[in-house]
């Protein structure tokens, strides 16, 4: 059983991290509890494993965005949002296997295969994230529901 101070500290840390993710300068991702919404606005032909220490949930979302290479529009003309669950250990390595790949719209069996392979490649790159001790303790064993929101086709108003 976890102590009350630990639970309170974890709750405060998660609330702080969620608020930090909404701060200006972080337009790529949103955090709600342990749901990470990762907005993909451009192709990522060269995904990379993160090397800098990750100290908050916003950093986890940015790392996942950096590992994700969305399928080419020639393969999937109307890309759906891809939703899956993943857990990490205190040291930043994957805990168990990713679960429940879902889509925001119906997909063909060919599209499903394309996205399964893309998620597998991304999680291979992000199978070990450089968590700080504080973040590792806060998220160890907790399940993230990751929503990769493909917005490459979305037009935006000029600012």
N, CA, C and O of each residue as an XYZ file, in Angstrom:
636
protein
N       0.843     -1.176      0.000
C       0.000      0.000      0.000
C       0.892      1.243      0.000
O       1.877      1.296      0.736
N       0.569      2.201     -0.785
C       1.363      3.424     -0.867
C       0.963      4.363      0.255
O      -0.185      4.383      0.700
N       1.936      5.137      0.699
C       1.682      6.077      1.784
C       0.917      7.286      1.268
O       0.937      7.588      0.075
N       0.242      7.969      2.184
C      -0.511      9.165      1.826
C       0.398     10.255      1.262
O       0.032     10.890      0.273
N       1.596     10.500      1.868
C       2.470     11.519      1.277
C       2.897     11.177     -0.154
O       2.985     12.061     -1.005
N       3.163      9.879     -0.417
C       3.550      9.476     -1.772
C       2.409      9.759     -2.738
O       2.626     10.322     -3.811
N       1.188      9.370     -2.359
C       0.025      9.587     -3.230
C      -0.199     11.075     -3.473
O      -0.497     11.488     -4.594
N      -0.055     11.882     -2.419
C      -0.243     13.321     -2.574
C       0.833     13.913     -3.477
O       0.537     14.740     -4.339
N       2.084     13.490     -3.280
C       3.179     13.997     -4.109
C       2.987     13.601     -5.563
O       3.212     14.407     -6.465
N       2.569     12.355     -5.792
C       2.335     11.899     -7.163
C       1.210     12.698     -7.798
O       1.318     13.108     -8.954
N       0.135     12.925     -7.060
C      -0.993     13.702     -7.577
C      -0.584     15.111     -7.931
O      -0.960     15.628     -8.983
N       0.199     15.749     -7.041
C       0.679     17.103     -7.320
C       1.611     17.119     -8.524
O       1.536     18.015     -9.364
N       2.489     16.123     -8.604
C       3.425     16.058     -9.728
C       2.673     15.910    -11.038
O       2.990     16.591    -12.013
N       1.685     15.032    -11.073
C       0.929     14.827    -12.313
C       0.124     16.069    -12.668
O       0.020     16.418    -13.844
N      -0.453     16.751    -11.663
C      -1.198     17.985    -11.930
C      -0.261     19.059    -12.476
O      -0.601     19.760    -13.429
N       0.929     19.187    -11.865
C       1.914     20.159    -12.342
C       2.351     19.842    -13.766
O       2.443     20.734    -14.609
N       2.621     18.554    -14.031
C       3.084     18.167    -15.360
C       2.009     18.420    -16.397
O       2.313     18.860    -17.506
N       0.748     18.149    -16.055
C      -0.347     18.394    -16.991
C      -0.463     19.887    -17.279
O      -0.674     20.284    -18.425
N      -0.324     20.724    -16.237
C      -0.398     22.170    -16.432
C       0.781     22.659    -17.268
O       0.614     23.532    -18.120
N       1.955     22.110    -17.036
C       3.140     22.524    -17.789
C       2.995     22.199    -19.261
O       3.492     22.941    -20.108
N       2.321     21.100    -19.581
C       2.170     20.703    -20.977
C       1.293     21.680    -21.746
O       1.374     21.752    -22.973
N       0.447     22.440    -21.029
C      -0.430     23.385    -21.691
C       0.205     24.770    -21.806
O      -0.404     25.690    -22.354
N       1.422     24.919    -21.293
C       2.098     26.211    -21.316
C       2.468     26.593    -22.746
O       2.679     25.720    -23.588
N       2.548     27.894    -23.023
C       2.984     28.335    -24.352
C       4.355     27.753    -24.675
O       5.183     27.545    -23.789
N       4.573     27.496    -25.946
C       5.854     26.948    -26.360
C       5.836     25.434    -26.476
O       6.841     24.833    -26.855
N       4.716     24.811    -26.158
C       4.597     23.351    -26.263
C       3.373     23.010    -27.111
O       2.435     22.392    -26.607
N       3.364     23.399    -28.387
C       2.172     23.218    -29.209
C       1.962     21.800    -29.715
O       0.902     21.509    -30.269
N       2.928     20.911    -29.546
C       2.858     19.606    -30.185
C       2.014     18.604    -29.412
O       1.404     17.726    -30.023
N       1.960     18.703    -28.108
C       1.309     17.662    -27.346
C       0.454     18.205    -26.212
O       0.639     19.332    -25.753
N      -0.486     17.379    -25.772
C      -1.308     17.711    -24.626
C      -1.255     16.542    -23.661
O      -1.027     15.402    -24.065
N      -1.466     16.826    -22.398
C      -1.425     15.790    -21.383
C      -2.675     15.937    -20.530
O      -2.973     17.032    -20.054
N      -3.399     14.866    -20.335
C      -4.545     14.847    -19.450
C      -4.413     13.605    -18.590
O      -4.648     12.492    -19.060
N      -4.035     13.790    -17.328
C      -3.793     12.630    -16.486
C      -2.696     11.805    -17.118
O      -1.599     12.313    -17.346
N      -2.964     10.552    -17.405
C      -1.983      9.716    -18.078
C      -2.419      9.404    -19.502
O      -2.048      8.373    -20.063
N      -3.203     10.296    -20.078
C      -3.534     10.221    -21.503
C      -2.622     11.227    -22.195
O      -2.679     12.426    -21.919
N      -1.795     10.733    -23.084
C      -0.885     11.615    -23.810
C      -1.403     11.797    -25.225
O      -1.421     10.851    -26.012
N      -1.821     13.001    -25.546
C      -2.250     13.320    -26.896
C      -1.088     13.923    -27.649
O      -0.655     15.030    -27.332
N      -0.576     13.219    -28.640
C       0.597     13.666    -29.390
C       0.137     14.104    -30.775
O      -0.230     13.271    -31.603
N       0.158     15.425    -31.028
C      -0.263     15.949    -32.325
C       0.885     15.854    -33.318
O       1.980     16.359    -33.070
N       0.622     15.205    -34.435
C       1.619     15.061    -35.493
C       1.239     16.035    -36.601
O       0.223     15.847    -37.272
N       2.051     17.082    -36.800
C       1.739     18.116    -37.776
C       2.548     17.995    -39.055
O       2.241     18.651    -40.050
N       3.589     17.155    -39.036
C       4.457     17.034    -40.209
C       5.015     15.620    -40.294
O       5.004     14.874    -39.314
N       5.497     15.266    -41.467
C       6.162     13.976    -41.635
C       7.415     13.949    -40.763
O       7.982     14.992    -40.438
N       7.833     12.755    -40.393
C       9.051     12.583    -39.607
C       9.837     11.438    -40.240
O       9.812     10.316    -39.733
N      10.541     11.714    -41.353
C      11.225     10.635    -42.068
C      12.416     10.047    -41.315
O      12.867      8.948    -41.637
N      12.928     10.767    -40.315
C      14.089     10.298    -39.564
C      13.803     10.293    -38.069
O      14.345     11.120    -37.336
N      12.953      9.365    -37.600
C      12.665      9.321    -36.159
C      13.924      8.980    -35.368
O      14.784      8.238    -35.843
N      14.025      9.528    -34.160
C      15.216      9.313    -33.341
C      14.847      8.971    -31.904
O      13.820      9.401    -31.378
N      15.717      8.185    -31.292
C      15.588      7.843    -29.874
C      16.026      9.061    -29.063
O      17.072      9.646    -29.344
N      15.237      9.449    -28.060
C      15.627     10.604    -27.254
C      16.858     10.295    -26.398
O      17.036      9.172    -25.926
N      17.698     11.308    -26.210
C      18.897     11.122    -25.391
C      18.916     12.050    -24.181
O      19.520     11.718    -23.161
N      18.265     13.205    -24.280
C      18.239     14.152    -23.160
C      17.327     13.616    -22.058
O      16.323     12.965    -22.346
N      17.671     13.883    -20.799
C      16.820     13.418    -19.692
C      15.395     13.955    -19.816
O      15.186     15.122    -20.146
N      14.429     13.092    -19.549
C      13.012     13.455    -19.608
C      12.521     13.606    -18.176
O      12.594     12.667    -17.383
N      12.015     14.808    -17.846
C      11.643     15.080    -16.465
C      10.155     15.303    -16.249
O       9.722     15.491    -15.112
N       9.356     15.285    -17.325
C       7.916     15.490    -17.158
C       7.139     14.778    -18.268
O       7.719     14.256    -19.219
N       5.824     14.773    -18.123
C       4.981     14.071    -19.096
C       5.030     14.736    -20.466
O       4.899     14.064    -21.489
N       5.215     16.043    -20.488
C       5.373     16.739    -21.759
C       6.587     16.184    -22.503
O       6.548     16.005    -23.721
N       7.648     15.918    -21.775
C       8.848     15.335    -22.369
C       8.598     13.939    -22.910
O       9.150     13.563    -23.944
N       7.761     13.162    -22.211
C       7.406     11.824    -22.700
C       6.658     11.955    -24.022
O       6.938     11.233    -24.978
N       5.693     12.892    -24.066
C       4.932     13.101    -25.304
C       5.845     13.557    -26.442
O       5.699     13.103    -27.577
N       6.788     14.455    -26.141
C       7.723     14.913    -27.177
C       8.610     13.766    -27.657
O       8.906     13.662    -28.847
N       9.035     12.901    -26.723
C       9.862     11.747    -27.098
C       9.090     10.809    -28.019
O       9.620     10.339    -29.025
N       7.829     10.539    -27.667
C       7.016      9.662    -28.512
C       6.800     10.281    -29.890
O       6.809      9.573    -30.897
N       6.607     11.592    -29.937
C       6.449     12.267    -31.232
C       7.729     12.130    -32.056
O       7.669     11.946    -33.272
N       8.875     12.220    -31.400
C      10.150     12.085    -32.107
C      10.420     10.682    -32.610
O      11.145     10.495    -33.587
N       9.835      9.685    -31.939
C      10.010      8.288    -32.348
C       9.022      7.874    -33.438
O       9.245      6.881    -34.131
N       7.941      8.621    -33.593
C       6.860      8.256    -34.508
C       7.129      8.771    -35.907
O       7.396      9.957    -36.105
N       7.058      7.881    -36.864
C       7.132      8.250    -38.266
C       5.814      7.826    -38.901
O       5.624      6.648    -39.205
N       4.901      8.775    -39.103
C       3.592      8.398    -39.631
C       3.692      7.829    -41.036
O       4.564      8.229    -41.808
N       2.807      6.899    -41.372
C       2.819      6.349    -42.726
C       2.636      7.447    -43.766
O       1.968      8.452    -43.521
N       3.233      7.238    -44.913
C       3.158      8.184    -46.020
C       1.712      8.318    -46.497
O       0.938      7.362    -46.449
N       1.367      9.506    -46.952
C       0.003      9.739    -47.459
C      -0.312      8.863    -48.667
O      -1.483      8.606    -48.943
N       0.694      8.402    -49.386
C       0.446      7.502    -50.513
C      -0.077      6.151    -50.025
O      -0.820      5.474    -50.736
N       0.315      5.761    -48.807
C      -0.144      4.487    -48.237
C      -1.501      4.625    -47.562
O      -2.346      3.735    -47.662
N      -1.705      5.744    -46.876
C      -2.949      5.994    -46.138
C      -3.351      7.440    -46.401
O      -2.764      8.366    -45.840
N      -4.347      7.629    -47.251
C      -4.734      8.975    -47.672
C      -5.387      9.779    -46.549
O      -5.164     10.985    -46.447
N      -6.177      9.140    -45.720
C      -6.886      9.811    -44.635
C      -6.462      9.156    -43.317
O      -7.193      8.325    -42.779
N      -5.289      9.523    -42.793
C      -4.767      8.818    -41.623
C      -5.630      9.023    -40.374
O      -5.995     10.152    -40.047
N      -5.951      7.933    -39.683
C      -6.719      8.041    -38.442
C      -5.794      8.363    -37.273
O      -4.573      8.259    -37.386
N      -6.388      8.754    -36.155
C      -5.623      8.831    -34.923
C      -5.356      7.396    -34.484
O      -6.217      6.530    -34.635
N      -4.175      7.143    -33.947
C      -3.782      5.812    -33.502
C      -3.695      5.852    -31.979
O      -3.051      6.734    -31.410
N      -4.346      4.893    -31.324
C      -4.430      4.884    -29.868
C      -3.882      3.560    -29.350
O      -4.278      2.494    -29.820
N      -2.969      3.630    -28.380
C      -2.440      2.414    -27.777
C      -2.077      2.691    -26.326
O      -2.015      3.842    -25.895
N      -1.841      1.622    -25.585
C      -1.478      1.741    -24.174
C      -0.087      1.172    -23.961
O       0.289      0.160    -24.552
N       0.665      1.842    -23.105
C       2.026      1.416    -22.826
C       2.359      1.783    -21.386
O       1.837      2.761    -20.850
N       3.226      0.998    -20.765
C       3.711      1.281    -19.411
C       5.231      1.253    -19.414
O       5.858      0.525    -20.185
N       5.804      2.057    -18.539
C       7.253      2.105    -18.391
C       7.651      1.781    -16.960
O       6.897      2.027    -16.019
N       8.843      1.229    -16.812
C       9.436      1.008    -15.492
C      10.066      2.313    -14.999
O      10.177      3.287    -15.742
N      10.464      2.306    -13.762
C      11.124      3.463    -13.150
C      12.354      3.908    -13.951
O      12.639      5.102    -14.047
N      13.075      2.947    -14.522
C      14.303      3.279    -15.265
C      14.028      3.702    -16.712
O      14.972      3.976    -17.453
N      12.761      3.763    -17.129
C      12.407      4.236    -18.468
C      12.261      3.158    -19.522
O      11.969      3.462    -20.679
N      12.465      1.875    -19.134
C      12.279      0.797    -20.107
C      10.814      0.380    -20.128
O      10.092      0.547    -19.146
N      10.390     -0.165    -21.263
C       9.007     -0.624    -21.384
C       8.708     -1.698    -20.349
O       9.540     -2.562    -20.068
N       7.519     -1.630    -19.793
C       7.053     -2.609    -18.821
C       5.953     -3.415    -19.504
O       4.848     -2.916    -19.715
N       6.260     -4.643    -19.843
C       5.286     -5.458    -20.566
C       5.220     -5.064    -22.028
O       6.101     -4.382    -22.552
N       4.161     -5.508    -22.668
C       3.979     -5.220    -24.098
C       2.929     -4.139    -24.282
O       1.982     -4.047    -23.501
N       3.094     -3.320    -25.314
C       2.046     -2.335    -25.624
C       0.729     -3.057    -25.887
O       0.716     -4.188    -26.373
N      -0.370     -2.398    -25.564
C      -1.672     -3.027    -25.672
C      -2.656     -2.163    -26.448
O      -2.486     -0.952    -26.586
N      -3.659     -2.811    -26.935
C      -4.856     -2.190    -27.472
C      -4.585     -1.107    -28.491
O      -4.687      0.083    -28.191
N      -4.245     -1.513    -29.676
C      -4.118     -0.518    -30.746
C      -5.513     -0.309    -31.325
O      -6.152     -1.241    -31.814
N      -5.961      0.932    -31.255
C      -7.279      1.318    -31.753
C      -7.093      2.439    -32.763
O      -6.013      3.017    -32.886
N      -8.166      2.730    -33.480
C      -8.119      3.784    -34.484
C      -9.356      4.660    -34.348
O     -10.402      4.196    -33.896
N      -9.238      5.923    -34.738
C     -10.353      6.860    -34.612
C     -11.397      6.689    -35.708
O     -12.466      7.298    -35.658
N     -11.089      5.875    -36.679
C     -12.049      5.563    -37.749
C     -11.813      4.119    -38.173
O     -10.809      3.508    -37.809
N     -12.737      3.592    -38.934
C     -12.561      2.228    -39.445
C     -11.368      2.208    -40.405
O     -11.183      3.130    -41.199
N     -10.569      1.153    -40.321
C      -9.407      1.015    -41.202
C      -9.495     -0.323    -41.931
O     -10.108     -1.273    -41.444
N      -8.877     -0.380    -43.094
C      -8.825     -1.634    -43.838
C      -7.770     -2.533    -43.192
O      -6.977     -2.068    -42.373
N      -7.757     -3.792    -43.550
C      -6.748     -4.692    -42.994
C      -5.348     -4.265    -43.446
O      -4.389     -4.416    -42.690
N      -5.218     -3.738    -44.659
C      -3.915     -3.253    -45.131
C      -3.460     -2.054    -44.291
O      -2.304     -1.989    -43.872
N      -4.370     -1.112    -44.047
C      -4.023      0.048    -43.221
C      -3.661     -0.387    -41.801
O      -2.717      0.138    -41.210
N      -4.404     -1.336    -41.261
C      -4.125     -1.828    -39.917
C      -2.690     -2.364    -39.841
O      -1.967     -2.065    -38.891
N      -2.281     -3.144    -40.828
C      -0.930     -3.675    -40.859
C       0.119     -2.580    -40.940
O       1.153     -2.647    -40.276
N      -0.157     -1.564    -41.764
C       0.768     -0.435    -41.906
C       0.949      0.271    -40.562
O       2.072      0.588    -40.169
N      -0.157      0.515    -39.861
C      -0.073      1.223    -38.586
C       0.530      0.350    -37.489
O       1.261      0.860    -36.640
N       0.246     -0.939    -37.484
C       0.876     -1.836    -36.499
C       2.389     -1.780    -36.650
O       3.115     -1.699    -35.659
N       2.866     -1.825    -37.897
C       4.311     -1.765    -38.129
C       4.889     -0.415    -37.702
O       5.977     -0.359    -37.129
N       4.170      0.664    -37.977
C       4.647      1.997    -37.603
C       4.718      2.150    -36.081
O       5.675      2.721    -35.559
N       3.710      1.642    -35.371
C       3.719      1.709    -33.903
C       4.859      0.850    -33.358
O       5.554      1.258    -32.427
N       5.054     -0.332    -33.932
C       6.144     -1.207    -33.479
C       7.501     -0.526    -33.658
O       8.351     -0.607    -32.771
N       7.714      0.146    -34.798
C       8.984      0.856    -35.026
C       9.164      1.993    -34.014
O      10.252      2.187    -33.472
N       8.086      2.738    -33.768
C       8.167      3.862    -32.818
C       8.479      3.361    -31.413
O       9.309      3.942    -30.713
N       7.818      2.291    -31.003
C       8.049      1.790    -29.650
C       9.397      1.102    -29.519
O       9.949      1.019    -28.422
N       9.930      0.611    -30.627
C      11.282      0.066    -30.584
C      12.268      1.198    -30.278
O      13.182      1.030    -29.471
N      12.079      2.342    -30.922
C      12.934      3.500    -30.652
C      12.723      4.046    -29.240
O      13.676      4.464    -28.582
N      11.473      4.040    -28.780
C      11.141      4.596    -27.460
C      10.987      3.501    -26.403
O      10.274      3.688    -25.417
N      11.650      2.366    -26.602
C      11.515      1.270    -25.629
C      12.306      1.540    -24.363
O      12.089      0.888    -23.342
N      13.215      2.488    -24.420
C      13.988      2.878    -23.248
C      14.135      4.392    -23.278
O      14.898      4.935    -24.077
N      13.403      5.068    -22.406
C      13.445      6.525    -22.356
C      14.307      6.980    -21.179
O      14.282      6.347    -20.123
N      15.064      8.055    -21.339
C      15.950      8.529    -20.275
C      15.205      9.345    -19.204
O      15.377     10.560    -19.114
N      14.375      8.664    -18.392
C      13.619      9.332    -17.336
C      14.557      9.850    -16.247
O      15.568      9.222    -15.933
N      14.211     10.992    -15.684
C      14.880     11.429    -14.462
C      14.343     10.559    -13.328
O      13.320      9.894    -13.490
N      15.020     10.559    -12.190
C      14.559      9.757    -11.049
C      13.158     10.164    -10.614
O      12.333      9.313    -10.281
N      12.890     11.472    -10.616
C      11.577     11.956    -10.190
C      10.455     11.479    -11.090
O       9.430     10.999    -10.605
N      10.638     11.606    -12.400
C       9.601     11.158    -13.328
C       9.473      9.649    -13.286
O       8.362      9.120    -13.292
N      10.601      8.945    -13.245
C      10.554      7.484    -13.188
C       9.740      6.990    -12.006
O       8.948      6.057    -12.138
N       9.936      7.615    -10.847
C       9.170      7.230     -9.667
C       7.691      7.547     -9.797
O       6.846      6.810     -9.291
N       7.378      8.644    -10.475
C       5.979      9.063    -10.606
C       5.194      8.202    -11.596
O       3.991      8.009    -11.418
N       5.847      7.687    -12.626
C       5.099      6.976    -13.669
C       5.334      5.468    -13.705
O       4.692      4.761    -14.482
N       6.243      4.972    -12.876
C       6.582      3.545    -12.919
C       5.338      2.669    -12.792
O       4.578      2.776    -11.830
N       5.151      1.803    -13.784
C       4.052      0.848    -13.764
C       2.697      1.415    -14.144
O       1.746      0.653    -14.321
N       2.582      2.709    -14.275
C       1.297      3.304    -14.653
C       1.115      3.168    -16.167
O       2.079      3.203    -16.933
N      -0.121      3.016    -16.565
C      -0.422      2.832    -17.983
C      -0.718      4.174    -18.628
O      -1.578      4.922    -18.165
N       0.006      4.473    -19.709
C      -0.260      5.649    -20.529
C      -1.188      5.225    -21.653
O      -0.982      4.180    -22.271
N      -2.190      6.015    -21.917
C      -3.001      5.845    -23.120
C      -2.499      6.915    -24.078
O      -2.719      8.107    -23.865
N      -1.827      6.480    -25.126
C      -1.198      7.392    -26.076
C      -2.102      7.537    -27.290
O      -2.530      6.545    -27.881
N      -2.387      8.775    -27.654
C      -3.209      9.071    -28.830
C      -2.333      9.862    -29.801
O      -2.028     11.031    -29.566
N      -1.937      9.213    -30.887
C      -1.153      9.875    -31.932
C      -2.149     10.516    -32.893
O      -2.799      9.830    -33.682
N      -2.256     11.839    -32.814
C      -3.250     12.585    -33.574
C      -2.615     13.116    -34.850
O      -1.865     14.091    -34.814
N      -2.912     12.484    -35.967
C      -2.313     12.880    -37.241
C      -3.037     14.104    -37.777
O      -4.194     14.020    -38.189
N      -2.355     15.231    -37.768
C      -2.936     16.495    -38.230
C      -2.180     17.050    -39.434
O      -2.200     18.255    -39.683
N      -1.517     16.173    -40.176
C      -0.738     16.643    -41.317
C      -1.610     17.246    -42.408
O      -1.154     18.119    -43.147
N      -2.847     16.798    -42.522
C      -3.751     17.327    -43.558
C      -4.554     18.529    -43.102
O      -5.266     19.134    -43.903
N      -4.455     18.881    -41.843
C      -5.290     19.946    -41.294
C      -4.728     21.307    -41.633
O      -3.540     21.569    -41.442
N      -5.584     22.163    -42.134
C      -5.176     23.540    -42.412
C      -5.347     24.357    -41.149
O      -6.249     24.112    -40.348
N      -4.464     25.335    -40.983
C      -4.535     26.206    -39.829
C      -4.679     27.647    -40.287
O      -4.178     28.036    -41.342
N      -5.376     28.433    -39.468
C      -5.534     29.854    -39.774
C      -4.194     30.556    -39.607
O      -3.368     30.165    -38.782
N      -3.996     31.580    -40.392
C      -2.787     32.377    -40.257
C      -2.861     33.195    -38.990
O      -3.932     33.659    -38.599
N      -1.732     33.370    -38.354
C      -1.717     34.153    -37.114
C      -1.176     35.519    -37.353
O      -1.089     36.320    -36.423
